[in-house]
Amino acid sequence: MNDNYWDIALSNAAYGTLGAFVGGLIIAGALVWAVRLGIRTRRRESAPPTPAEQPRLPETGPVRETSEIREPNEVPRAVDESERLTPRQVQASGSRRSAKQERPRWGSGSSGSFGSGGPGTT
C-alpha cells in the first residue's frame, strides 16, 4: 500500500501541479521585485513642480494660431554624380513659406464638391 502512494505522488499530474506552483511563485517574486525597484527609482527622482513653477499664460492672453501656405523645400542636386551633399547644403526643414499666400477659392460657376454630378451654382 505504501508503494501505491509513491506512485500517485510521483505521477505526471503531480509533477505538473508542482511545476505550476513553483512557476507561480517565481512570477510572483519577480513582480514583487519589480514593484520594489519601481518604488526605489521613484523615490530618487525629483519632486513634481509646484503650482508656482507651472507655466503661465502671457499677459496678452493665449497665443493664436497662424495659418500659412507652405511649399516643399527641394533637395539640391549634386553637380556631379560622384559629389556628395553635406548637411550644410541640405535645409533643416522639409518645407518653406510660400511667396504666394492667397488661398485658392472655388469659382462661382462650379459646384465645389468632388464629382457629385450636381448642377452646381444656379
N, C-alpha and C positions, 0 to 999 in steps of 0.2 A: 504494500500500500504506500509505503514511503517513496518508492520509485515512481509511482504514478504522479505524485505531487511534483517531483523534479521534472518529469516530462511536461506537465502542464506549465510549470513556471518557466521553462526554457523553450516554450513553443514560439513560433514566428509571431503570433499575436502579442505575446508578452514583450518580445523584442521591439515590435513596432510601437507599442504603448510606451515603453521605456524610452525609446528614441524620440518620440513626440514630446514627452515630458522634459527630457534633457534639452531638446531644441527650444522648447518654450522658455525654459529657464535662461538659456543663453540669449535669446532675443530680448527677454525682459531685462536682463542685466545690461545688455547693450543700450536699451532705451533709457534706463536709469542713468548710465554713464553719460549718454548724450545730453540729457537734461541737466545734469550737474555741470558738464562742460559749458553748456549754454549759459547757465546762471553765472558761472565764474567769468566768462567772457563779457557778459552784460555788465557785471559789477566793475570791470576795468575800463569800460567805455566812459566817455564824458557824459555829463548830465544833459538832458534836452534843454533847449533855450528857454529862458523865462519869457513871460509875455512882453517885458520891456525890450527884449532882444529881438523880437519878431519884426519882420519887415513891415513898413508902414506905407500908406498911400502918399503920393506927393501932395503938397499944399494945393496945387491946381486941380486935384481930383484924379480920377483914373485916366490912364493913358489910352487914347483912342486908337483904333485900328486904322492902318493906312492901306490903300489899295493901289497897286501899280501894275502895269503890264510888263512882263519880263520876256526876254528872248534868249535863246540858247547862246552860250558863250563857246564858240567853236574852238576846238583844239588846233593850234597852229601846225601846219605841215612842215616836216623837215625838208630842207633844201635838197639834200642828198639822201638816198635811202639808207646809207650806212651811218648817217649822222643821228645821234640820239638827242632827244629833248631833255633838258634839265628841268628840275622842279621850278626854277625861276621863270622859265619860258611858258609854263602852264599856269593858267589863272587858278586861284584858290576856289572860286565859286563856279558852279555849273551853268549859271545864268547871269545876265546883267540887265539893268534897267533899259527899257526900250526908249528910243528917241521919240517915237510916236505914242502918245499916251491916250488918244481918243479911243473909246470903246467902240467896237463895231455895233451898229444898230440895224434892226430889221428894216427893210424897205417898206414903204407904205402900201405897196401892192402885193406883198407876199403874206402868206398865212402865218408864218412864224412857227409852224410845227414841223416835225420831221416826217414827211411822207404821209400825211393823213389823207391827202386827196381831196380835201375840202375846197370850197370855192375861194377861200382867203378873205381878204377885206373887201366888202361890197359896198 
